[in-house]
Amino acid sequence: MSRVRVAGAAINQTPLDWSGNLANIVDAIERAREEGASVLCLPELCITGYGCEDAFHSPNLHQTALEVLSECAAATKEMLVSVGLPLFHRSAVFNCACLIGDGKIIGFVPKRYLASEGLHYEPRWFKPWPAGVRDHISIGNQSYPIGDYLFEIGGIRVGFEICEDAWVPQRSGAELASRGVDIILNPSASHFSFGKHEVRKRFVIEGSRSFRAGYVYTNLLGNEAGRVIYDGGVLIASGGQLLAAGPRFSFQPVVVTTATIDVEVNRMSRSRSAGFQPGLAFDLDATVTVPWSYPDVEPHIEHPQIASWEIGHNLKEEEFTRAVMLGLFDYLRKSRAHGFVVSVSGGADSSAVACLAALMIEAAYNELGH
């Protein structure tokens, strides 16, 4: 199989909203299936929500997360899907991506590098997984691989860089490339800040070029809870070319972006590279092999659609306005409030707040209707 249709989904989750989070995940799977995708990447910790804080140390959270994982797996007929959840293993909690497919759990890959700067405090709840370490975890009556694994699914090799893993100098992708990875999935929970999306775009495109692989980056969307706003913005690249870019700051709970990756083109490009050194000495046990059949995909020239405001001269002002609008809207609907009361003094600050609230209503109506 030369070409594979892949998808990434930006979804608007809420910490510990089990039924709502599951509904968004299943909706994303169905939309990706309708778009002809065989592989779907969902954001980091999308089952529980990213902002569970000290609840990550609750036994009930882990039990419920595994129950929801089972329901997610049941929705994956003839599809490969990556979902994120915390996993309690050997008296520690790990931030994991789980690959599920055709109704089954295939394996878990824990995050290596934990975000600990700015508003991130992941080491409080999670432990970093050491490179090169592989183990098995028992769930119910089944044993599943967990650790530094590569997944060979129907002859196509799939690996993971989880959010911060791609922001550090020693990226996991370099090692994955030496092991012949074809598609790298990056499930992220990357909050919005000015200019950050351009940095993401650079490491996605450059990663796909230097690793000679397809790359699917996904992100959370909206205001989960508290003060943090996620801008979404799925990115799909291959061989140094951006194939697709999903919209940012959408009011939709689920936004799916798809593209076609030509695996053979990347493999031949890697074989021509003088800098590529195949990892012939890697242990075969480091690869989880699953028989799989992919549908035929016709050649397709991808043209990424970039919103006009993203390439205008007022990008910072646009980002600020759209981030605040989305944050206000999510606060409104998740608190089940019926509106805002704005105290207007006539000064610049209160006038700006009134304008942002009005723009929020207009933007939500334009995108969602009634």
BELMOJO-V820131 format. One record per helix or strand of 3 or more residues. SS is the DSSP state (alpha for helix, beta for strand). FROM is the first residue (numbers start at 0). TO is the last residue. Records with the same first field share a line. If there is no record, write none. Layout:
SS=FROM-TO, FROM-TO
//
This chain:
beta=2-10, 38-40, 79-88, 91-100, 103-109, 133-138, 141-146, 149-152, 155-159, 182-186, 213-217, 219-221, 229-231, 234-237, 240-244, 253-261, 286-289
alpha=17-33, 52-56, 58-73, 121-123, 162-165, 171-177, 195-209, 262-271, 283-285, 307-310, 314-333, 347-367
//
